[in-house]
Amino acid sequence: MNSVYTGLAISRQFPASRPPDLTARNGWPAPQVPGNFTPMNTCFSFRITALPRSEFAPLFGLAERELARRGVRRVLVDSKPGFPCRISLADAEPGENVILLPFTHHAVDSPYRASGPIFVREQAMEAVLSAGEVPEAVRRRLLSVRAYDRDGMMIDGEVTRGGELEACIEKFFADPRVDRLHLHNAKPGCYLCAVERISG
């Protein structure tokens, strides 16, 4: 599972009006700062969560006929990317088998209760991500971000590129009404993963 490089932890912030002193001191050369370097905020307010492997384990190893009786299919992966696993939050490799099944990703008593098709890898390890970590399978996609309140009602939404996801999440979580976010693949519309708020 790929992790996203978040740069160096910066413990001190310099005011925008006064850049850091990079002059040489005591005979030592001045430190070199890359022109595209930007100090990053390492205090994250969110965590992306995968679906639990245990929820799908009873399907793994079933014969095709048994899967079909449940409205489920086993699919041979023939390209990458294209088959994002909701357990590992990684794209399956060509030659792998994945299970394609309907899944209720928003199981709430509200008009926004929703379900749709998802892929899960039969050999998947469940992803456990650090705060602020965005897996590559999410990063590389065009995303539909849906914001829900505590009653499961959708109160906002936006389409964003995976490379700009953090800013979108921070914007939504600045609204105290937002309890959680769901990420969907914007073009096919299928559920990808959830985003939890982390209390400061």
C-alpha positions as CSV (number, residue, x, y, z in Angstrom):
1,M,0.0,0.0,0.0
2,N,1.5,3.3,-1.1
3,S,1.7,6.1,1.4
4,V,1.8,9.8,0.4
5,Y,5.0,11.7,1.1
6,T,4.2,14.7,3.3
7,G,7.5,16.5,3.4
8,L,9.4,17.6,6.4
9,A,7.8,18.4,9.8
10,I,8.2,22.1,10.4
11,S,8.1,23.1,14.1
12,R,8.4,26.8,13.6
13,Q,6.6,29.0,11.2
14,F,8.1,32.3,9.9
15,P,5.8,35.3,9.3
16,A,5.0,35.8,5.6
17,S,6.5,39.3,5.8
18,R,9.9,38.1,7.1
19,P,11.6,35.1,5.4
20,P,14.0,33.0,7.4
21,D,17.6,34.2,7.7
22,L,19.6,32.1,5.3
23,T,22.9,34.0,5.6
24,A,26.1,32.1,6.5
25,R,27.1,32.2,10.2
26,N,30.2,31.2,12.0
27,G,31.9,30.1,8.8
28,W,29.1,27.6,8.0
29,P,27.5,27.9,4.5
30,A,23.9,29.1,4.4
31,P,21.3,26.3,4.2
32,Q,19.8,25.8,0.7
33,V,16.0,25.8,0.5
34,P,14.5,24.5,-2.7
35,G,12.5,27.1,-4.7
36,N,9.4,24.9,-4.6
37,F,9.6,24.1,-0.9
38,T,6.6,25.0,1.2
39,P,6.4,24.3,5.0
40,M,3.4,22.0,5.5
41,N,0.8,21.8,8.2
42,T,1.4,18.4,9.9
43,C,-1.7,18.7,12.1
44,F,-4.4,16.8,10.3
45,S,-8.1,16.9,11.1
46,F,-9.1,13.7,9.2
47,R,-8.5,10.0,8.6
48,I,-9.5,8.0,5.6
49,T,-11.1,4.6,6.5
50,A,-11.4,1.4,4.5
51,L,-14.1,-1.3,4.7
52,P,-13.4,-4.2,7.1
53,R,-12.2,-7.4,5.5
54,S,-14.3,-9.4,8.0
55,E,-17.5,-8.1,6.4
56,F,-16.6,-9.8,3.1
57,A,-14.6,-12.8,4.2
58,P,-17.6,-15.3,3.9
59,L,-17.6,-14.6,0.1
60,F,-14.0,-15.5,-0.5
61,G,-13.5,-18.9,-1.9
62,L,-17.1,-19.5,-2.8
63,A,-17.8,-21.2,-6.1
64,E,-19.2,-19.1,-9.0
65,R,-22.7,-20.6,-8.6
66,E,-22.8,-19.7,-4.9
67,L,-21.7,-16.2,-5.6
68,A,-24.3,-15.8,-8.4
69,R,-27.0,-16.8,-6.0
70,R,-26.0,-13.8,-3.9
71,G,-25.9,-11.4,-6.8
72,V,-22.1,-11.4,-6.7
73,R,-19.5,-12.1,-9.3
74,R,-15.8,-13.0,-9.3
75,V,-13.9,-10.8,-11.9
76,L,-10.4,-11.3,-13.4
77,V,-8.5,-8.0,-13.3
78,D,-7.2,-7.1,-16.7
79,S,-5.9,-3.5,-16.2
80,K,-4.4,-1.2,-13.6
81,P,-5.8,1.2,-12.4
82,G,-9.4,0.2,-12.8
83,F,-10.3,-2.2,-10.0
84,P,-9.9,-0.3,-6.7
85,C,-10.3,-2.5,-3.6
86,R,-12.3,-1.0,-0.8
87,I,-10.6,-3.1,1.8
88,S,-6.9,-2.4,0.9
89,L,-7.6,1.0,-0.7
90,A,-5.2,-0.1,-3.5
91,D,-5.8,-0.9,-7.1
92,A,-5.8,-4.7,-7.8
93,E,-3.0,-6.1,-10.0
94,P,-3.7,-7.6,-13.4
95,G,-4.3,-11.3,-13.1
96,E,-5.9,-11.0,-9.6
97,N,-9.4,-12.0,-8.8
98,V,-11.7,-9.5,-7.2
99,I,-15.2,-9.8,-6.0
100,L,-17.8,-7.5,-7.5
101,L,-20.8,-7.0,-5.2
102,P,-23.6,-4.6,-4.3
103,F,-22.8,-2.8,-1.0
104,T,-24.9,-0.4,1.2
105,H,-22.3,2.2,2.0
106,H,-24.6,4.7,3.6
107,A,-26.8,2.5,5.8
108,V,-28.9,5.3,7.5
109,D,-32.6,6.0,8.1
110,S,-32.7,9.0,5.8
111,P,-33.6,9.7,2.2
112,Y,-29.9,9.5,1.4
113,R,-29.5,5.8,2.3
114,A,-27.4,4.5,-0.6
115,S,-25.8,1.4,-2.1
116,G,-23.8,0.5,-5.2
117,P,-21.3,-1.8,-6.7
118,I,-17.8,-2.2,-5.2
119,F,-14.7,-4.3,-5.8
120,V,-12.9,-6.2,-3.0
121,R,-9.7,-8.2,-3.4
122,E,-9.9,-11.8,-2.1
123,Q,-6.3,-11.6,-0.8
124,A,-6.6,-8.0,0.6
125,M,-5.1,-6.8,3.8
126,E,-7.2,-4.2,5.5
127,A,-5.8,-0.7,5.1
128,V,-5.1,1.2,8.4
129,L,-4.1,4.7,7.5
130,S,-2.4,7.4,9.5
131,A,-4.1,10.8,10.1
132,G,-3.9,12.8,6.9
133,E,-2.7,9.9,4.8
134,V,-4.2,9.6,1.3
135,P,-3.6,6.3,-0.6
136,E,-2.5,6.4,-4.2
137,A,-5.7,4.7,-5.3
138,V,-7.6,7.7,-4.0
139,R,-5.0,10.3,-5.0
140,R,-5.0,9.3,-8.7
141,R,-8.8,9.6,-9.2
142,L,-11.3,12.3,-9.9
143,L,-13.5,12.3,-6.8
144,S,-17.0,13.2,-5.8
145,V,-16.9,14.3,-2.1
146,R,-20.2,14.1,-0.2
147,A,-20.6,15.7,3.2
148,Y,-23.2,14.3,5.7
149,D,-24.5,15.4,9.0
150,R,-25.1,13.3,12.1
151,D,-28.6,12.3,10.8
152,G,-27.2,11.0,7.5
153,M,-28.4,13.9,5.5
154,M,-26.2,15.2,2.7
155,I,-25.6,18.9,3.2
156,D,-22.9,19.6,0.7
157,G,-20.8,18.1,-2.1
158,E,-18.0,18.8,-4.5
159,V,-16.0,17.3,-7.3
160,T,-12.2,17.5,-6.9
161,R,-9.0,15.9,-8.1
162,G,-7.3,13.5,-5.7
163,G,-4.3,15.7,-5.6
164,E,-6.4,18.5,-4.2
165,L,-8.3,16.3,-1.7
166,E,-6.9,17.7,1.5
167,A,-8.0,21.2,0.9
168,C,-11.5,20.0,0.1
169,I,-11.7,17.9,3.3
170,E,-10.4,20.8,5.4
171,K,-13.0,23.1,3.9
172,F,-15.9,20.7,4.6
173,F,-14.7,19.9,8.2
174,A,-14.5,23.7,8.9
175,D,-18.4,23.5,8.9
176,P,-19.4,22.1,12.3
177,R,-22.5,20.6,10.8
178,V,-20.5,18.1,8.8
179,D,-20.0,14.7,10.7
180,R,-18.3,12.6,8.0
181,L,-17.5,12.5,4.3
182,H,-17.8,9.8,1.6
183,L,-15.6,9.7,-1.4
184,H,-16.9,8.3,-4.7
185,N,-15.3,7.8,-8.1
186,A,-16.7,10.9,-9.8
187,K,-17.3,9.3,-13.3
188,P,-18.9,5.9,-12.5
189,G,-20.3,7.2,-9.2
190,C,-19.4,4.2,-7.0
191,Y,-18.4,4.5,-3.4
192,L,-14.6,4.5,-2.6
193,C,-14.1,5.2,1.1
194,A,-15.1,7.3,4.1
195,V,-13.3,10.2,5.8
196,E,-13.6,10.6,9.6
197,R,-13.2,13.8,11.5
198,I,-10.4,13.8,14.1
199,S,-11.0,16.0,17.1
200,G,-8.3,18.5,17.8
